[in-house]
Amino acid sequence: MTSVLPSQKQMGSGTYTFSSHPRVVQNRRKYRGVQPTVTEETFTYGNIMYDRRVVRGNTYAQHILPLSAQPDPIEIQRQQEAQRRALAKKRAKELLRPRTPEAVEGRKHIDVQTEMYLEELSDRVEEKDMECQTDAFLDRPPTPLFIPAKTGADVATQILEGELFDFDLEVKPMLEVLVGKTIEQALLEVMEEEELAQLRAQQHAFEELRNAELAEAQRLEEQERRHREEKERRKKQHREILLKEKETAEKVAARAFAQQYLADLVPSVFSSLRDNGYFYDPVERDVETAFMPWLMEEVENIMKKNDLGRTMLDMIIRDVVKKRLADFQKVTSQESLVKSQGQEVKSEESVMQPHNPDMEATHPELQLKDPETEPKDEIPLDI
């Protein structure tokens, strides 16, 4: 659809023209299904009565909008703010959208066809119609009121005092009506006040009577309530007395029956309890519950101390034995070393001097001792 709005110079008389290319009317579909996509060739027209592109009114005069149709400045500002926010959001989305990086130095990007199927390129230039609408005309100032021009000649006349009417004579009827009406209204108001006073007095007397009757009714109700409560209290006390008498009679009968039944049972019960040990000697029970546990505890403490002393003594003896055994091993090692050195010296002397039995007989201290036959010094071990 194309709308042509000529400029003011072309318009001349200010007429509005509209033109549109002819189109083929589509056939009505038999069944309702998926609606075809609206394109330039298939555009469904709506009701022109609600189409904003259709100008209302005459087409030869200036289009004047009523005052009620004037755009609200606040609404216009709100729409501008919304458009500004939408534009900022769109710019932000474009900035966030990933783009192709810039080409390296010495190269440049070119557009290539990446579709799966090749497209046919034709010489026909694609055309489409666009539409535009100019802004509404400014409001014309209101037309001033029509004041017709003078058509006749001005004349004048003079009226003297007393020519039209006599004020003193003609005002009497009006004055009589006003005075009579005022007096009548005053009398009605006085009678109304008297009637209202009587009504208030009667109402006051009625209220006093009603209050007295109400107080008397409340007194009677309170008296009846006290009588009823007293009656219920007396009945409750009587029931409690009867219940206590019944319980007392049952207890007396039960006590008598128990005494009669237990007369022969008590001796046998006491004898069986005595035989089973339920009756005990206080001194014996005191010894069993107090003295014997204390005695066993003390004996156990003494036994623990004795065991501890024995353990400590065993540890001391073990340490002493280990120490003496170490000393003995040390002395034994020293003696074996001395004997080995003495045997070496003796062998050297026997090689240097001949054997002389007479000297050994006269000097027995010079005889060589055999370490194996010589008795060893024993170290006593105190265990």
Secondary structure by P-SEA (a helix, b strand, c coil): cbbbbbcccccccbbbbbbbcbbbbbcccccccccccccccbbbbcccccccccccccccccccccccccccaaaaaaaaaaaaaaaaaaaaaaaaccccccccccbbbbbbbcccbbbbbbcccbbbbbbbbccccccccccccccccccbbbbbbbbcccccccccccaaaaaaaaaaaaaaaaaaaaaaaaaaaaaaaaaaaaaaaaaaaaaaaaaaaaaaaaaaaaaaaaaaaaaaaaaaaaaaaaaaaaaaaaaaaaaaaaaaaaaaaaaacccccaaaaaaacccaaaaaaaaaaaaaaaaaaaaaaaaaaaaaaaaaaaaaaaaaaaaaaaaaaaaaaaaaaaaaccccaaaaaaccccccccccccccbbbbbcc
